[in-house]
Amino acid sequence: MSLPDAVRIREIAPRLTFQDHAVPTDVKIELVRRLIDAGVRAFELSSFVRPDLVPGLADAAEVFARVPRVPGLSLGCCVANLRGLARAVDAGADTAHFLLSADEEFARANIGRSTQDSMRELERMAAYAADRNIVLGTYVIFAWGGPTGPPRTGADLEPLARGLLDIGVDRWILADSSGYAAPPQMCELVTAALAHVPPGNLTVQVHDDRGMGLAALLPLLELGIHDIDTSLAGSGGHPAMPGIQGGGLCTEDAVQLLERSGVDTGIDLPRLIETANWLTGEVGVPGEGFVRHTGPILSTAQPGTPLSFTW
């Protein structure tokens, strides 16, 4: 098994969790501050979308304004249209990713337009972003299938991939939004994407709705993917999918697996676990995962480190 020396874990809980659980802005800033203290340097911080559709993220501009800046910090967001992109630019976002859904039904429920209409909007946004200080990419939500439909394959990705390149958008987040992919399916679709864009332009957002997310992590790294999206305590959801599990792969579980595999994340695992326990306890969001319940495996450099258990 050939793995990289290091990967970048991007923390998406500030967007994914709070779009489904409304909390005061102060709580969001405290979460990000704790994660920065734990060594996290890449975030999906919020979404610039219609507040009537996603009221939990109506404070996106304030969150960007109040997050403490440290060296190496990268702050990203989601956007649904040109107006949202302009707001992201004004807020100082480093990156913005358009919410493009591979599932037509969800596309209409989420942003009120079809996938084809979304592509036309993204083309206008690409022209706008070209001479502004922001990197514009796109999600492909439900890339592997879902939320209710059948699985998707690399062949299903081809028309979207060609369309995106035609309009000059070559930075993609492939999201397994419903947790459909076991390692073979994960690798098959990512390999198809890599025929169009280099590994450095591709982020994979791993979800664990069906318990397969952690198994897919190391095979992704073997393919050359170094950018992975995860969510603290596996938290998250979406107001367009009420009552449906929608969290990402647990960040703390991913970090432990990577550390035990010799891959550096730059993240302090005990501090990360403390923050995951704070999020589930103080905010009351549902929490998933393993390592925050059992504690991390101690290294020889950490004798006697106290463990904090959550049951």
C-alpha positions in Angstrom: 0.0 0.0 0.0 1.5 3.3 -1.1 0.2 6.3 1.0 1.2 9.9 1.0 3.1 11.4 3.9 0.4 13.9 4.6 -3.1 14.9 3.6 -5.4 17.9 4.2 -8.5 17.3 6.2 -11.1 20.0 5.5 -13.6 20.4 8.3 -17.2 20.9 7.1 -19.1 20.7 10.3 -19.5 24.5 10.6 -21.6 24.4 7.4 -23.0 20.9 7.4 -24.1 20.8 11.1 -25.4 24.3 11.5 -27.5 24.3 8.3 -29.6 21.7 10.1 -29.2 22.8 13.7 -29.8 26.5 14.3 -27.4 27.9 17.0 -26.2 31.4 18.0 -23.3 32.8 16.0 -21.1 32.8 19.1 -21.4 29.0 19.2 -20.2 28.7 15.6 -17.2 30.9 16.3 -16.3 28.9 19.4 -16.4 25.7 17.4 -14.1 27.0 14.8 -11.8 28.5 17.5 -11.5 25.1 19.2 -10.8 23.4 15.9 -8.1 25.9 15.0 -6.5 25.2 18.4 -6.6 21.5 17.5 -4.6 22.2 14.3 -7.4 22.3 11.7 -6.5 24.8 9.0 -9.1 24.2 6.2 -12.8 24.8 6.7 -16.1 24.9 4.9 -17.3 27.7 7.1 -20.9 28.4 5.9 -23.1 28.8 2.8 -24.2 32.0 1.1 -27.7 30.8 0.1 -31.2 32.0 0.6 -32.0 32.3 4.3 -35.6 31.2 3.8 -34.3 27.8 2.5 -31.4 27.4 5.0 -32.1 29.7 7.9 -29.4 28.2 10.1 -26.7 29.8 7.9 -28.2 33.3 7.5 -25.3 34.7 9.5 -22.6 33.5 7.0 -21.1 37.0 6.5 -20.8 37.6 10.3 -19.1 34.2 10.8 -16.5 35.0 8.2 -15.9 38.4 9.8 -15.4 37.0 13.3 -13.4 33.8 12.7 -9.8 34.3 14.1 -7.2 34.3 11.4 -4.0 32.3 11.7 -1.3 31.4 9.3 -2.2 28.8 6.7 -5.9 29.1 7.3 -8.2 28.4 4.3 -11.9 29.4 4.6 -14.4 28.1 2.1 -18.1 28.2 1.6 -21.0 27.0 -0.6 -22.9 29.2 -3.0 -26.0 28.6 -5.0 -26.0 31.5 -7.5 -24.1 34.6 -8.7 -25.6 36.7 -5.8 -24.2 34.2 -3.3 -20.8 34.2 -5.0 -20.7 38.0 -4.8 -21.5 37.9 -1.1 -18.7 35.3 -0.6 -16.2 37.6 -2.3 -17.3 40.5 -0.1 -16.9 38.3 3.0 -13.3 37.4 2.1 -13.8 33.7 1.4 -10.8 31.9 -0.1 -12.8 29.4 -2.0 -16.5 28.9 -3.0 -18.1 25.8 -4.3 -21.3 25.8 -6.3 -24.0 23.4 -5.1 -24.4 21.2 -8.2 -26.5 18.1 -7.6 -26.3 14.9 -9.7 -29.8 14.2 -8.5 -32.5 16.2 -10.3 -35.2 15.9 -7.5 -32.8 17.1 -4.8 -31.5 19.9 -7.1 -35.0 21.4 -7.3 -35.6 20.9 -3.6 -32.3 22.4 -2.6 -31.8 25.4 -4.8 -35.0 25.5 -6.9 -33.6 24.7 -10.3 -32.7 21.7 -12.5 -29.2 20.4 -12.9 -29.1 21.9 -16.5 -30.2 25.3 -15.3 -27.6 25.0 -12.5 -24.9 24.5 -15.1 -25.9 27.7 -16.9 -25.8 29.6 -13.6 -22.4 28.2 -12.9 -21.1 29.4 -16.2 -22.1 32.9 -15.4 -20.5 32.6 -12.0 -17.2 31.3 -13.5 -17.0 34.5 -15.7 -17.6 36.6 -12.6 -15.0 34.8 -10.5 -12.3 35.0 -13.2 -11.0 38.4 -12.2 -11.8 38.3 -8.5 -9.8 37.0 -5.6 -11.6 33.8 -5.0 -11.2 30.2 -6.3 -14.5 28.9 -7.7 -15.2 25.2 -7.9 -18.2 23.0 -7.8 -19.7 20.3 -5.7 -21.1 17.2 -7.4 -23.6 16.3 -4.6 -24.9 12.7 -4.6 -22.1 11.8 -7.0 -22.4 8.1 -6.0 -26.2 8.0 -5.8 -29.1 9.0 -3.6 -30.8 10.4 -1.8 -33.4 7.8 -2.9 -32.3 6.8 -6.3 -30.0 4.0 -7.5 -26.1 4.1 -7.3 -24.2 6.1 -9.9 -21.1 5.0 -11.7 -18.2 6.7 -13.4 -20.1 6.5 -16.7 -22.9 8.5 -15.1 -20.3 11.2 -14.1 -19.1 11.7 -17.7 -21.7 14.1 -19.0 -21.4 16.4 -16.0 -17.6 16.2 -16.1 -17.5 17.2 -19.8 -20.0 20.0 -19.2 -18.0 21.4 -16.3 -14.8 21.5 -18.3 -16.6 23.2 -21.2 -17.5 26.1 -18.9 -14.0 26.2 -17.4 -14.8 24.8 -13.9 -12.1 22.2 -13.1 -12.0 22.1 -9.3 -14.5 19.6 -8.0 -15.8 18.2 -4.7 -17.3 14.8 -5.2 -19.7 14.1 -2.3 -21.0 10.7 -1.4 -23.9 12.5 0.2 -25.9 9.4 1.0 -23.0 7.1 1.8 -23.6 4.8 -1.1 -19.9 3.9 -1.9 -17.9 1.0 -0.7 -14.2 1.2 -1.6 -14.7 -0.4 -5.1 -17.4 2.1 -6.1 -15.5 5.0 -4.5 -12.4 4.2 -6.5 -14.2 3.6 -9.8 -15.9 7.0 -9.8 -12.8 8.9 -8.6 -10.8 7.2 -11.3 -13.3 8.4 -13.9 -13.0 11.9 -12.5 -9.2 11.8 -12.6 -9.4 11.2 -16.4 -10.6 14.8 -16.6 -8.8 16.7 -13.8 -5.5 16.2 -11.8 -5.7 14.8 -8.3 -4.9 18.3 -6.8 -8.1 19.6 -8.3 -10.3 16.9 -6.7 -11.6 16.8 -3.2 -13.7 13.8 -2.0 -16.3 14.4 0.7 -16.8 11.1 2.5 -20.1 10.4 4.3 -20.8 7.5 6.5 -24.6 7.1 6.4 -24.2 3.3 5.8 -21.1 2.6 7.7 -18.7 2.4 4.7 -17.0 5.8 4.9 -13.9 4.9 6.9 -13.2 1.9 4.7 -13.0 4.1 1.6 -10.4 6.5 3.1 -7.1 4.7 2.5 -8.0 3.5 -1.1 -8.7 7.2 -1.9 -5.2 8.2 -0.8 -3.7 5.4 -2.9 -5.3 7.0 -5.9 -3.5 10.3 -5.2 -6.4 12.1 -3.5 -4.9 14.3 -0.8 -7.9 16.5 0.1 -10.6 14.9 2.1 -13.8 16.5 3.6 -15.0 15.2 7.0 -17.4 16.4 9.7 -16.6 16.5 13.4 -18.5 13.8 15.3 -20.1 12.8 12.0 -22.6 15.6 12.6 -24.7 17.2 9.9 -27.9 17.1 7.9 -30.0 19.2 5.6 -33.4 21.0 5.9 -34.4 19.6 2.5 -33.9 16.0 3.9 -35.6 16.2 7.3 -35.1 13.2 9.6 -32.4 11.6 7.3 -28.9 11.0 8.4 -26.7 13.5 6.6 -23.4 13.9 8.4 -19.9 13.4 7.0 -17.4 10.9 8.0 -16.2 11.6 11.6 -13.2 13.8 11.5 -11.7 12.3 14.7 -12.1 8.7 13.4 -10.5 9.7 10.1 -7.6 11.4 11.9 -6.9 8.4 14.0 -6.9 6.0 11.1 -4.6 8.2 9.1 -2.2 8.6 12.1 -2.1 4.9 12.6 -1.4 4.5 8.9 1.6 6.9 9.0 -0.2 9.8 7.3 0.2 13.2 8.9 -2.8 15.5 9.2 -1.3 18.2 11.4 -4.3 17.8 13.8 -4.0 17.1 17.5 -6.3 14.1 18.1 -7.0 14.5 21.8 -8.0 18.1 21.3 -10.1 17.1 18.4 -11.9 14.5 20.5 -12.5 17.1 23.2 -14.0 19.4 20.7 -16.2 16.6 19.3 -17.5 15.9 22.8 -18.1 19.6 23.4 -20.1 19.8 20.1 -22.4 16.9 21.0 -22.8 17.9 24.6 -23.0 21.7 24.5 -24.9 22.1 21.2 -26.8 18.8 21.5 -26.2 17.6 17.9 -26.3 13.9 17.2 -22.8 12.4 17.3 -21.5 9.4 15.6 -18.2 7.6 15.5 -15.9 5.5 17.7 -12.8 7.2 18.9 -14.5 9.9 20.9 -16.2 7.2 23.0 -13.1 5.0 23.5 -10.3 7.6 23.5 -7.3 7.7 21.2 -4.6 5.0 21.1 -1.7 6.3 23.1 1.6 6.7 21.5 4.9 6.2 23.3 5.2 10.0 23.4 2.0 10.3 25.4 2.4 8.1 28.5 -0.2 8.7 31.1 -2.3 11.0 28.9 -5.8 11.0 30.6 -8.7 9.7 28.5 -12.0 11.5 28.3 -14.9 9.1 27.6 -18.4 10.0 26.4 -21.2 7.5 26.6 
